[in-house]
Amino acid sequence: MNKFIIRRLIQAIPTFFGITILSYFIIAAAPGDPVSILTFNPKMSMEERQQLAARLGVNDPIYIQYLRWLVGDDWMRWDTNGDGLADRAILIPLDADSDGEPDPPGERRGILRGDFGRSFVYRDNPLKLIGERLPATIELNIATLLVSIPLGLTIGILAAIWRGRSFDQSARILAVVGDSVPSFLMAFGLIMIFGAPTLNLLPMGGQCAPVRGGCPPIYQRLEYLVLPTIALSLGGIAGWSRFMRAAMLDTITSDYVRTAKAKGLNDRIVWFRHSARNALIPMATFLGPTFVSLLGGATIIETIFSWPGVGRLLTQSVTAQDYPVIMASVVIGSVLTIVGFLISDILYAVFDPRIRL
Amino acid sequence: MKNFSKWLVLGLCLVLLGTLVIPAFAQDEGLGAGEGGIIITGNTGDDPATFNPLLANDSASFDIVQWLAPAIFTINPQTGESEPNIAGGLAESWSYDETGTVLTINLRQDLAWNDGTPITAADYLYSVDAIRSGQIENSYASAFETMADGTPAGGKIVSVEAPDPYTVVVTFSEADCVAFESVNDIAIVPSHVYQELYGTDYASMMDDPRSIPTVSFGPFKDIEFAPAQRVSLIADQSYPDTVLGYVSPEEWVYLSVPDENVETERFIAGEISILAVPSTRQNDFRTDPALADFQKYEFTGNGFTFFAMNTADPNNPQPGLDEQGNLIPQTPHPVLGDVLVRRAITQAVDMDAIIEGIRDGNGLKVATHTIPTSWVYNPDLQYKFDVEAAKALLDEAGWVDDDNDPATPRVCQNCLYAREVDPSFEGSPLELRLRVPEGGEIASQMGEFFKASLDEIGFSTDFQAIDWGSAFLPELTGQTFDMALLSWSLGLPVDPDVTDFYTPAVDVPGAGFNFTSFYNEELNQILAEARVVPGCDPEARKELYLRAQEILFNEAPYYYMYVSQSMTAVQPNLQNWNPTPYSRIWDTDAWVLLDQPQ
């Protein structure tokens, strides 16, 4: 097992760099440029635009931008005589903004030295921006998983036990509805029914009441979680229930289940102790991606319910071509995906003794 | 004696009653300082990027810092013009010298930051120095930017001095009627605090752009920021320029509600105090009995929507001027380079149908770069919807329907491009690409309507809604588009100068705002002349701008469409709301929310 883990971690290194190179090149090569988006204002002069572009480094070749992001630019342009202006440069010009004066020395150290740069839009550390919103995303996603997994698995088991009967048919319809109805439509519908326009039972948005002093502990504001959790869970319930039903039906025909029945065990023991436990083993392969999804934001749900998660931030960053925030999320997502799938493989071996790593 | 006692008692009772009743009549319209409830306003955009007035570049940041810092000039909410001694403004008076290049501003001497430190010219100068250092990013302060050699980079401000603590002297490189408002383009910050925090290392401000200001000037203070949730400020009773003599609301909250539809529903539910009603819901607010109780104010907006028409060749965008400042000849656009074609387009589209059918009647037609609230607006300039006249103009321009088949586009027969640029263009079809930014239902509907209208008179129109950042903006600023839908918001006070949009100096592919590459020598001369009218005489300037409007109307570099009819609504229980066309929130410090909804 240890050798397996070490081998996978070593393999993860080129995977990680491959993801970041591909991502950066795709983002930087996309049409449009962040300076135009930031400076769409007739009062801004051409010189200011050039200075901003130079400060952001967006006019440099893409491989230079990637290098700057990865290992910084303090080694690309530096000051040897202490006058505050760079007098040596490699790979990048001394006067990038073409104002006739050498530019200040490079200050970036790159992500390998823990420097994720500064958001083009918010001019703040991307990790800080993501970190501000991550707790809300984790909160919503955990709530969603706590609802969708138990409910989905239970429905799937019962649908398999009562296959062909009305419960099974209903579960199938629920799965289709849960998968088909667009989440924004579901979200609006929930707000209009349960919110102030009709029943006025639940809040229409936000993580808590807009009062100073911040949000109270989660147990004092559970009502704000209800509607977004329902909207997000339906798709998960549909997926888990169908998968569990199929896995259960697979085990029904296996020898050990037939043996258990032949031995006279009652149906409940056969279904739950033998069949369901073995049907759960393939679920382990989903746990890794599920772990990753904890930190992924649901942009549409966050927008409609005014939920302060990372989904909206990332969507805004893509629209604004805010490279530092996009790449920070790529790094986080890559690391989590690699770790998540590693966890999946390990769990699979743990659950099924026949699997050897 | 008995009677006297009776009258004495009666008199005392009346006096007692009077002490109770009379104050009620003399009472102001508030409940008292900080007793006016919590005002909640929705923010459908991003979080504020900064709370530092010097770094504010986005609308969300401006929405916050407006409560924290004074301006040197303030708009009179009743007139829409910069005037002295208006609430929140520092200027007590101002005057130009005889050359028109030196502006002396006398500051009010009764104003102080909320830590008691007087607001003086030193505060303004600190901001000027910060901007001029080039160390901070502020896209609205070009007027103060200087090149490395000290020459003005963007505007015309040469120097700013403070001969005494309450006088600011601004020197311009030349007399310019438009440059006056640029003095207001930078925020004023408490220099005594900023000196201590940053000194002259202005760049360090950007290390923590969302640092909370500890000293401010305005009706609200003490920011509490919850990312992606809300910004909250509490009343600042030290603010002197209040309507009632105190700040009535207890708190002002800027609530993040990214979806416009949800924002409207939350307003109807009473969770939000004031709402800019989306155009798609304005008729509901006018006619639905369930919404009758909300207080509403309708006004003409100060921006307009238009289709920009590229007059130059999109396959070879050129700047308007070379490095020596000489005009660079522009190859005309194969179709839109001919003014007859542009005029035909302005007559081919039924703008009334767009306003009634797509905008639910919420719009006023315009036909130039001037809006109805402008002091130079000419209501006589109006496009005439006439399909036959449009077709006739196309015939005249050399775009003919050679096969009498409405399904096929017209073709060039001796059109302008074939005559003057490329004879092999003869016989080419009349094709145009129409682009609108993606994501707006109204924009898409207008695009479809335009396509149908243009196809009806013989165009073959390719219409697409495309992503703003990655596709629309690069085509627009790169000048590779044909027709593109856009809106301008003109700010206050509304100035009729359009130099930033129609002169060769700002025809710069990738950067300038004359992306239609429009050039008219008479217009250039008029705009230059209007900026240096002696004494900035309004009547003399108006004559010039009226002629400028005629040129823009006739030459049609834009298809000017409409000004939005806007509506703001507030809760029925909100008192002391007195909106004007120029501001709906100028008297926020007097607002009272009775029976605060839970």
HADDOCK unambig.tbl for C-alpha pairs under 7 A between the chains (distance, minus, plus):
assign (segid A and resid 30 and name CA) (segid B and resid 470 and name CA) 6.74 0.50 0.50
assign (segid A and resid 31 and name CA) (segid B and resid 470 and name CA) 4.71 0.50 0.50
assign (segid A and resid 31 and name CA) (segid B and resid 471 and name CA) 6.22 0.50 0.50
assign (segid A and resid 32 and name CA) (segid B and resid 469 and name CA) 5.84 0.50 0.50
assign (segid A and resid 32 and name CA) (segid B and resid 470 and name CA) 4.31 0.50 0.50
assign (segid A and resid 32 and name CA) (segid B and resid 471 and name CA) 6.29 0.50 0.50
assign (segid A and resid 32 and name CA) (segid B and resid 473 and name CA) 6.85 0.50 0.50
assign (segid A and resid 32 and name CA) (segid B and resid 474 and name CA) 5.11 0.50 0.50
assign (segid A and resid 37 and name CA) (segid B and resid 469 and name CA) 6.18 0.50 0.50
assign (segid A and resid 39 and name CA) (segid B and resid 139 and name CA) 6.72 0.50 0.50
assign (segid A and resid 42 and name CA) (segid B and resid 500 and name CA) 6.30 0.50 0.50
assign (segid A and resid 42 and name CA) (segid B and resid 513 and name CA) 6.07 0.50 0.50
assign (segid A and resid 43 and name CA) (segid B and resid 139 and name CA) 6.94 0.50 0.50
assign (segid A and resid 43 and name CA) (segid B and resid 140 and name CA) 5.80 0.50 0.50
assign (segid A and resid 43 and name CA) (segid B and resid 142 and name CA) 6.24 0.50 0.50
assign (segid A and resid 44 and name CA) (segid B and resid 139 and name CA) 5.27 0.50 0.50
assign (segid A and resid 44 and name CA) (segid B and resid 140 and name CA) 6.32 0.50 0.50
assign (segid A and resid 44 and name CA) (segid B and resid 142 and name CA) 5.77 0.50 0.50
assign (segid A and resid 45 and name CA) (segid B and resid 142 and name CA) 6.22 0.50 0.50
assign (segid A and resid 45 and name CA) (segid B and resid 154 and name CA) 5.45 0.50 0.50
assign (segid A and resid 46 and name CA) (segid B and resid 511 and name CA) 6.43 0.50 0.50
assign (segid A and resid 121 and name CA) (segid B and resid 49 and name CA) 6.95 0.50 0.50
assign (segid A and resid 122 and name CA) (segid B and resid 49 and name CA) 4.67 0.50 0.50
assign (segid A and resid 123 and name CA) (segid B and resid 206 and name CA) 6.87 0.50 0.50
assign (segid A and resid 123 and name CA) (segid B and resid 209 and name CA) 6.89 0.50 0.50
assign (segid A and resid 124 and name CA) (segid B and resid 208 and name CA) 6.94 0.50 0.50
assign (segid A and resid 132 and name CA) (segid B and resid 227 and name CA) 6.63 0.50 0.50
assign (segid A and resid 196 and name CA) (segid B and resid 269 and name CA) 5.62 0.50 0.50
assign (segid A and resid 197 and name CA) (segid B and resid 269 and name CA) 6.64 0.50 0.50
assign (segid A and resid 204 and name CA) (segid B and resid 266 and name CA) 6.94 0.50 0.50
assign (segid A and resid 206 and name CA) (segid B and resid 229 and name CA) 6.91 0.50 0.50
assign (segid A and resid 212 and name CA) (segid B and resid 232 and name CA) 6.91 0.50 0.50
assign (segid A and resid 303 and name CA) (segid B and resid 258 and name CA) 5.42 0.50 0.50
assign (segid A and resid 303 and name CA) (segid B and resid 259 and name CA) 6.07 0.50 0.50
assign (segid A and resid 304 and name CA) (segid B and resid 258 and name CA) 6.94 0.50 0.50
assign (segid A and resid 304 and name CA) (segid B and resid 259 and name CA) 5.72 0.50 0.50
assign (segid A and resid 304 and name CA) (segid B and resid 262 and name CA) 6.65 0.50 0.50
assign (segid A and resid 306 and name CA) (segid B and resid 256 and name CA) 6.60 0.50 0.50
assign (segid A and resid 306 and name CA) (segid B and resid 257 and name CA) 5.29 0.50 0.50
assign (segid A and resid 306 and name CA) (segid B and resid 258 and name CA) 6.23 0.50 0.50
assign (segid A and resid 308 and name CA) (segid B and resid 227 and name CA) 6.95 0.50 0.50
assign (segid A and resid 308 and name CA) (segid B and resid 228 and name CA) 4.68 0.50 0.50
assign (segid A and resid 308 and name CA) (segid B and resid 229 and name CA) 5.87 0.50 0.50
assign (segid A and resid 319 and name CA) (segid B and resid 469 and name CA) 6.19 0.50 0.50
assign (segid A and resid 320 and name CA) (segid B and resid 469 and name CA) 6.47 0.50 0.50
